[in-house]
Amino acid sequence: MRLIENTADLKNLCDELGAQEFITVDTEFVREKTYYPKLCLIQVGWRDGAAIVDPLVKGMDLTAFFNVLQNKNVLKVFHSARQDIEIFYHLSGKTPSPIFDTQIAASVCGFGRSISYDMLVQGVTKTELDKSSRLTDWSVRPLDESQLEYALRDVTFLIPCYDYLKKYLKDYNREHWIDDETNELLDEAYYKPNPDNAWQKIRHSAHSAHFLLILKELAAWREKRAMKYNIPRKNIIRDELLVAIAASTPKTKDDLKKVRNMRADIASGKMGDEILAVVDVARHKPVEPDLRKIDREKRVKIPCGAAALMEVLKLLLKIKCEQEGVIQSVVADDQNIRDLACGNDKDNPVLQGWRYELFGKEALAFRKGLGYLCYDTITKKIVVNLKDKKK
């Protein structure tokens, strides 16, 4: 096993990696006690070998590896790359490029939207991976041989999976079907936390504009604090307590102490001062009408007429996906179908690229009264037909 534990060996490894057509990449990390994930291992594989890099070794400089991630001549293959890319972006300020995500590719090759690495390996190679080390604390040193071998399998079996998926995409002319999702992964904006949007992830039952404004400001304050001190949001204040504070709008420390589940030491201390200051500023801010609109969009009911169309479009989607051997959820989800039925076409992914050709074009025809279904008694299949506009 090739274990890289110093910068000189890492540079030599990266010279080899730079000469490859593609490499497979995975990471091990922990983030239970931090806001940002803590990188603990980097696994990398190629046709003739594999290696593990230990980034926790004192003095380890990962610059050479980050340069490989930016090498346009080397394709970086990941499985479910989002968290790995988040780590590399946080450490280097750049997203890897170019990349190939086997989870994305598998979704248009008949494996389903979010297939796990274990299931993909089993489906492609018929090998069942050992899961005994999956709960390892990767930040603890030393790691034993079995743990390192477990980590290395995350890149060695990725090679045959990549080969299989690449061939499948080419054989079925679907190579460009994964472009949008891949480009989305590489969008640096996704990896830059926006505190102003943190409130949208919090569940609540109140929907007044004043409540939403206070909740937004409190969530932004908590997000910034978590980022500043690199600690989990929940270690500052849990969601339900933020909601309770926003609902009660305390003005004094005594008011804050009365909020349900509020600890007295928090209310009396520096954090209590910060909370009251945030609430006070939010209380005097002008109401943002867009907040209620954004909040309302999460729970809007579909009109009766559109509800029937939505069911027809779901049937059409099922038929088209069965014909093409594609998982339905990869083409469109319920919200996409709902928007299409209601005429909300702007930025709807089913009206773009390959999804439009596969489903969106005929879905629009149905909505306009230009499409119909019939059963072919010869082929024993349901056929989708489009009417001639001139008739």
N, C-alpha and C positions, 0 to 999 in steps of 0.2 A: 504494500500500500504506500502510495506517495503522499506524504504529509508535509506541507510547506509551513515552516515555522520561523522563517526569517526573510527579510526583504530581498536579499541577494538571490535566494532560491526562487522567490516569487518572480523576479525579473526574468530569470532563465525560463521558468514555466511560461510566462507571458510571451516570450520570443517564440516558443513552440505554438502557443495558441494563435498568435498572429498569422501563422502560416496555414491555418486550417480553413476549410470552406465553411464549416459550421462548428460550433461548440454547444454542449448542453450545460445549463447553469441552474443551480438551486442554492438556497440558503437555509440555514437554521438560525432561529432568533428567539428572543423572549421579549415580552412587552407587558407582562402582568403588573410590573411596578413602575413603568415609565409611560410617558405619552408617546414618545418615538420608539420604534422597535430597536432593540439592541442586537446588533449583528454578532453571531457567535461562530458560525462556520460558513465557508463558501465552498461548494462542491462544483467541480467542472469536469466534463467528459469530452472526448473526441474519438475519432475512429480507432486510434491506436493506444488509447490510454485514458486515465482518469486521475484526478488529484483532489486533495482537500487542503484548503488554505485556512489557517487559524488566525483570524484577525485580532484575537485577544492577546496575542503574544506582545509583550512590551516592545515598543519601537517598530512594530510592523507598519510599513508604508504601503498602502493599497493603490497608489497612483498608477503603477504599471497595469494593474488589472482594470482599473477604470478606463485606461487608454484602450484596452482590448474591447471593452464594452462599447466604446465609441468608434471602433474600427469598422468602416463601412464595407470592407471586404470580407468580414467574418460575420456570418449569421449567428445570432444568439438564440438558442432554443430553450424555452421555459415551459413548465406546466403550471397554469394558473399564476401568471406572472405578476399580478398587480401588487402583492405585498413585497415580492422581491424587488420590483422596480421602485417601489416606495422607499425601500432601504437604500438602494443605490443612489436615488435622487437626493435623499436627505444627506448622504455622505459626500456626494460628488457635485451636486447641483445640476446634474444632467440625467436624462433617461437614456437607457441603452438603445442602440440602433445599428443595424436593423434587427428585428426580432421575429420569432415564430412561436406562437403560444399553442401548444398541443391541445389544451382544453378548448380553446376557440375553434381550432381546426376540427377537432372531434365532433363538435356540435353540428357541423354541416356534413359530417361523414357517417351519420346514423347512430352516434353514441349518446345523444342527449346533450342538454345545454351545459350542465356543470358536472361532468363526469370526474370522479376522483382519479388521482394518479394510479392508485392500486387497481381500480376497476379497468382503467385504460390498458395498463400493462397486462392484466389478465385477459382482456379481450383481444389484444394484439398478439401476445407471446404465449398465452395459455399458462403463464407462470403466476403463482400466488405468492406475493411478497410477505416476508416475515414482518410482523407489526410489533414485535416485543419491545422495541426501543422507542416507540412513538411518543411516550410521555417523558422522555429524557429532559432534564434541565440542561440545555446545551451551554449554559454559561459556567457550569461547574467543571473544573479541571482537576485531575486528568480525566479524559474520556477513554474508555477501554476499547479494545479491538472490535468487539461486536457492535458498539455504538457507532464507530467510524465506518464499519462496513455497511451498517444500516443506512447511514447518511449518504454513502457513495452510491447505493443502489438508486437513489433518486435521480442520478444523472446517467448511469450506465444503461438502465432499461429505457431511458428516454430516447436513446439513439434508434432502436428498432421501431419505437412508436412514431418518431419523426419520419423515418423512411416510409412506413406504411401510410401515414396520413398524407405525406407529400405526393406519393404515387396515386392515392385515391383522388385527391384534389385535381391532379392533372388528368387522370383517366376520365373523370366526370365533368371536366371543364369548370371546376369550382374554385380555382386558385384565387380569383378576385372576390369571392364571397366573404373572405375573412378580412378584407382590407379595412373596412370601417371600424370593426372592433379592435383591430390591431393598432390603427392610428389613434383611436381613443385611449388605448393603454399608454401611448407615447406622449399624450398631451400633458405637458408639464403643469398646466393649470390644475389638473386633478390632484396633484400631489402637494399643492400649496393650500393648507387649511385656511378657510375663510370663516373667521369667528362670527361674522354677521349672519351666516346661514346655519349656525349650530342649532338654533331654536327649532328648526324644521324637523329635527330628529327626535324631538321630545314629545311623548304622548301626553295629551291633556283633554279635558272635557269642556273647558270654558273657551269661548271664542270671541269675546268682546275685543274691540280694537285696543283699548287701554291695557287689558290683560296681556294681549299678544305683544304689545310694545315693551312692556316691562319684562316679559319672559325673554324676548329677543335680547334685550340689553343684559340681563342676568346671564344668559347662555353665552353671550359674547365675552363677558367678563370672565366666566369660568374657563372658557376655551383659551383665552389669552394667558390666564394664570397657569393652566396646565402646560401650555407650550413653554412659558417662561421658566418654570421650575422642573419641566420634564417629568410630570407625574400624571397618572390617569385622572380623567375628569371625576370619576366616582370617588376618588380619594379626597377631592375638594368638597363637593356637595353632590348628592345623588339627584337624579332627574325629578323624582317625586317631591323633594324638598324645594327645588327651584320653582316648581309649579305652585306649591303651597305659598311660597314667599310672594310670587307674582300675583296670586289671588288675594292675599291679605294686605299687600302694599304697606308694610310697616314703616312708621316714621321715626320711631325711637327704639333704643335697645330693649326697652321693656316690651314694646310691641313685637320685636323680633323674637324675644324669648318665648312669646306665647304661640308662635307658629308651630304647628304640629310637627313633632319629631326633631325640632331644633335643639341642638345641644347648647347648654348654657355657656360653656367655655367659648364656643364659636360666636355666639351672640354678643358676648362681653368683650371679645378680643379684637385684634386688628382686622380679621376677616369680617366680623360683624360691621365694623366701620365701613369697610369697602362695600358690603352688600347694601347698607343703608344709603351710601352715596350713589350707587348705581340706580337704586329704586327712585331716589329723589330726582336725579337727572331725567330718568325715563318719565316720571310723573309730569314733568314740566315740558316735555317735548311735544311738538305737534303730532297729531295722529297720522300714521302712515296708512292710507287707504289700501295700498297694495298688500299689506299684511293680511287683512281679512280675505282678500281675493286669493292669495296663495294658500291660506289655511282652508278656505272654502273648497278649493279645487280638489283637496284630498278626499272630500266626502260628498261631492255633488252626485245627485241621482240622475240616471239616464232617462230622458223623456220616453213616454210609452211607445210612441211610433218608432223611435230609434232602437228600443229594446228588441222588437221583433226583427229588425234589420240586423242587429248585432248577432242574433242567433243564426240567421241565414249566413252571415259572413263567417261565423265560426265553423259552420258546416262546410262552406266553400274552402276554408283554410284546411280543414281535415282532409277533404278530398284531394286537394292539390298536393299536400304534404305526403299523403299515402302514395300518390302517383310518382313523386320525385324521390321518395325515400328519405325525407327530411323530417326531423322532429318539429312539431308545431310551434313549440315555445321559442325555437330559434328564429322562426320567421316573424312571429307576432305574439305579443302577450295580450292579456285582457284589456289593458289600458289602450294599447294601440288599436284594437278592434273597436273599443268604446269610442275613441276619438274619431275613427273613420266613420262609424255609424252616425255620429253627431255632426259630421262635416268639419271637424277640427283637423284640417289636413296639414297645417304648417308644422314642419320639422317631424312629421310622422315617418318613422323609419320604413314602414311598409310601402311608402310611396317613393322610395329611393333605391337606386342601384339594383342589385339582383333580387331583392325582395319585391320590388315593383314588377319585375319581369315574371317572377314566379307566382305572385299572388295579388299584388296591389293593382295591377292593370285590370284584372278581371273583377276584383272587388269594387273598384270604381264603376265599372260597367254595370254591375248589379245595382249599385246605389242609384245610378242614373236610369235604370230600367232598360238597359241594353244587354243584359245577360240572363241566361236561364240554364237550368239543369235538366237533363233527361237521362233515362236509363237505356243503354245500348244492349239490346237483347242478344246480340251476337257475341260481343266481347264480355258481356256480363259485368259491365262497369258503368258507373255514373259518369256522364260526359258533361263538361262545361262548354257551353256555346255562347257566342256573342252575336247579337243581332246586327244586321247591316243598317247603319245610320240612315242610308238613303231611302230605305223602304218605309 
